[in-house]
Amino acid sequence: MVDMNTAINQVRNMDSAQINEMIAEIKLRRNYISSTTARSLVKGAKVQFTGRGGEVITGTVTKVNQKTVVVDAGVIKWKVTASMLTQI
């Protein structure tokens, strides 16, 4: 894996076209990770994720979409990006 400081320094030296190309590659990688994670989850699986307020939310998968997963956390159902979930 590339050292993070080296990668950051390389980004700082990029021009606008190179930055746009890097952003496109990052988006592709995020989509791949989300899709792969979503395919590994099944209905009824116990998962957890960290909410916006920093609280850890635990629930059960009720539906798996292409990139998102619906998690039933008791009172609330959350539609969460699959890459944010951890199976427990």
KOLRO-933724 format. One line per 8 residues: number of its first residue (from 1); their letters; for each residue y, z, x of N, C-alpha, C, O. Coordinates in steps of 0.02 Angstrom, whole numbers, plus 50000, padded with zeros to 5 digits. Layout:
<atoms>
NUM> a> Y:Z:X:Y:Z:X:Y:Z:X:Y:Z:X ~ ...
</atoms>
This chain:
<atoms>
1> mvdmntai> 49941:50000:50042:50000:50000:50000:50062:50000:50044:50063:50029:50098 ~ 50113:49967:50020:50176:49962:50057:50212:50029:50054:50215:50062:50001 ~ 50240:50049:50110:50281:50109:50112:50341:50101:50066:50375:50049:50068 ~ 50354:50150:50024:50407:50145:49974:50476:50134:50006:50516:50095:49981 ~ 50490:50169:50061:50555:50161:50094:50564:50090:50120:50619:50062:50116 ~ 50510:50060:50146:50514:49991:50170:50528:49944:50111:50569:49898:50117 ~ 50494:49955:50055:50505:49912:49996:50577:49919:49971:50608:49869:49953 ~ 50602:49979:49969:50671:49991:49946:50721:49956:49992:50769:49925:49969
9> nqvrnmds> 50710:49961:50056:50754:49928:50104:50752:49852:50096:50804:49819:50101 ~ 50693:49825:50083:50688:49753:50073:50725:49731:50010:50757:49679:50009 ~ 50721:49772:49956:50757:49756:49894:50832:49757:49906:50869:49716:49879 ~ 50855:49804:49946:50927:49809:49960:50953:49748:49997:51013:49732:49994 ~ 50909:49713:50032:50930:49654:50070:50920:49588:50033:50932:49535:50060 ~ 50898:49591:49970:50885:49531:49931:50948:49504:49899:50995:49541:49885 ~ 50948:49438:49887:51002:49408:49849:50982:49409:49775:50927:49431:49757 ~ 51026:49385:49732:51015:49388:49660:50952:49351:49637:50914:49377:49596
17> aqinemia> 50939:49292:49665:50880:49253:49646:50816:49290:49666:50767:49290:49628 ~ 50815:49320:49724:50756:49357:49747:50745:49419:49704:50687:49436:49689 ~ 50798:49453:49684:50792:49511:49641:50763:49491:49573:50719:49526:49546 ~ 50786:49435:49545:50760:49411:49481:50686:49395:49486:50648:49408:49440 ~ 50665:49365:49543:50595:49350:49553:50553:49414:49558:50498:49417:49531 ~ 50580:49465:49592:50546:49529:49598:50539:49562:49530:50486:49590:49514 ~ 50591:49560:49490:50590:49590:49423:50536:49556:49380:50500:49590:49343 ~ 50531:49490:49384:50481:49453:49346:50411:49475:49367:50367:49483:49324
25> eiklrrny> 50399:49485:49431:50334:49507:49455:50318:49578:49432:50261:49593:49415 ~ 50368:49621:49432:50358:49691:49409:50339:49691:49335:50295:49728:49314 ~ 50373:49650:49295:50358:49646:49224:50287:49621:49212:50251:49647:49169 ~ 50266:49571:49251:50197:49546:49245:50147:49601:49261:50096:49608:49226 ~ 50160:49639:49313:50114:49693:49334:50111:49747:49280:50057:49773:49265 ~ 50168:49765:49252:50170:49816:49198:50130:49792:49138:50092:49832:49108 ~ 50137:49729:49119:50099:49702:49062:50024:49703:49077:49985:49720:49032 ~ 50005:49687:49138:49934:49689:49157:49906:49760:49152:49852:49770:49125
33> issttars> 49943:49808:49178:49921:49878:49177:49915:49902:49105:49866:49936:49087 ~ 49964:49886:49062:49962:49907:48992:49902:49876:48956:49867:49911:48919 ~ 49891:49812:48966:49835:49778:48933:49768:49805:48956:49723:49815:48915 ~ 49761:49817:49021:49699:49844:49048:49685:49914:49021:49629:49930:49002 ~ 49736:49955:49019:49729:50023:48993:49711:50022:48919:49668:50060:48896 ~ 49745:49979:48880:49731:49974:48808:49659:49953:48795:49628:49979:48749 ~ 49633:49907:48835:49564:49885:48825:49514:49940:48842:49458:49939:48817 ~ 49533:49988:48884:49486:50041:48903:49485:50098:48851:49440:50140:48854
41> lvkgakvq> 49533:50100:48805:49535:50153:48755:49500:50131:48691:49501:50072:48673 ~ 49469:50179:48656:49436:50165:48593:49461:50214:48540:49487:50268:48556 ~ 49454:50194:48478:49474:50236:48422:49435:50302:48426:49375:50302:48434 ~ 49471:50358:48419:49440:50423:48421:49445:50457:48489:49427:50516:48495 ~ 49468:50422:48540:49474:50451:48607:49531:50501:48609:49582:50492:48576 ~ 49521:50555:48646:49573:50606:48655:49617:50584:48714:49592:50569:48768 ~ 49682:50583:48703:49730:50561:48754:49789:50609:48756:49800:50649:48711 ~ 49828:50602:48810:49890:50640:48815:49942:50597:48850:49926:50551:48887
49> ftgrggev> 50005:50613:48837:50061:50579:48870:50120:50626:48871:50122:50676:48835 ~ 50168:50610:48913:50229:50650:48918:50283:50618:48876:50300:50560:48885 ~ 50310:50657:48829:50363:50632:48785:50430:50629:48820:50437:50649:48878 ~ 50479:50604:48784:50547:50596:48812:50577:50662:48833:50615:50665:48882 ~ 50562:50715:48797:50589:50781:48814:50551:50816:48869:50569:50872:48888 ~ 50500:50784:48897:50461:50813:48950:50400:50852:48927:50362:50877:48968 ~ 50391:50858:48861:50334:50895:48835:50271:50851:48837:50275:50790:48827 ~ 50215:50883:48850:50151:50847:48851:50123:50846:48781:50115:50898:48750
57> itgtvtkv> 50109:50786:48755:50085:50777:48687:50012:50755:48691:49995:50707:48726 ~ 49970:50790:48654:49898:50775:48653:49880:50752:48583:49904:50779:48533 ~ 49837:50701:48579:49817:50676:48513:49755:50633:48517:49721:50630:48569 ~ 49741:50600:48461:49682:50558:48454:49703:50487:48440:49748:50474:48400 ~ 49671:50439:48474:49686:50369:48463:49663:50348:48393:49605:50359:48375 ~ 49709:50319:48354:49690:50295:48287:49689:50219:48283:49655:50191:48240 ~ 49727:50185:48328:49728:50112:48329:49747:50088:48398:49791:50117:48431 ~ 49713:50035:48421:49728:50006:48486:49755:49935:48475:49719:49892:48449
65> nqktvvvd> 49818:49924:48495:49848:49858:48492:49842:49826:48561:49812:49854:48606 ~ 49871:49767:48569:49865:49731:48633:49896:49771:48691:49866:49776:48744 ~ 49956:49798:48680:49990:49835:48733:50006:49907:48715:50021:49948:48759 ~ 50002:49924:48651:50019:49991:48629:49960:50023:48594:49912:49990:48575 ~ 49964:50089:48587:49911:50128:48556:49944:50176:48507:49994:50208:48524 ~ 49916:50183:48447:49941:50232:48399:49902:50297:48409:49840:50298:48406 ~ 49939:50351:48422:49909:50416:48436:49929:50464:48381:49988:50473:48366 ~ 49879:50496:48350:49890:50546:48298:49892:50614:48332:49842:50639:48357
73> agvikwkv> 49952:50645:48333:49961:50710:48365:49966:50765:48313:50000:50815:48325 ~ 49933:50757:48257:49935:50808:48205:49985:50789:48151:49968:50754:48103 ~ 50047:50812:48158:50099:50799:48109:50129:50729:48116:50147:50698:48067 ~ 50133:50706:48178:50167:50643:48193:50118:50593:48223:50074:50612:48262 ~ 50126:50529:48205:50089:50475:48238:50138:50440:48285:50193:50421:48265 ~ 50117:50431:48346:50158:50401:48398:50132:50332:48415:50071:50323:48420 ~ 50176:50283:48425:50157:50218:48450:50179:50217:48524:50238:50215:48540 ~ 50129:50219:48568:50142:50231:48639:50118:50172:48680:50065:50143:48666
81> tasmltqi> 50156:50153:48731:50133:50103:48779:50071:50129:48813:50069:50186:48836 ~ 50020:50087:48816:49955:50109:48842:49959:50137:48913:49922:50183:48930 ~ 50002:50110:48954:50006:50132:49024:50032:50205:49030:50025:50235:49083 ~ 50061:50232:48977:50085:50300:48978:50032:50351:48960:50043:50411:48967 ~ 49974:50328:48937:49922:50373:48913:49873:50392:48967:49858:50354:49013 ~ 49848:50454:48962:49795:50478:49005:49739:50502:48960:49750:50543:48915 ~ 49679:50477:48971:49622:50498:48931:49599:50566:48954:49594:50579:49014 ~ 49585:50612:48907:49562:50679:48925:49493:50693:48896:49466:50748:48907
</atoms>
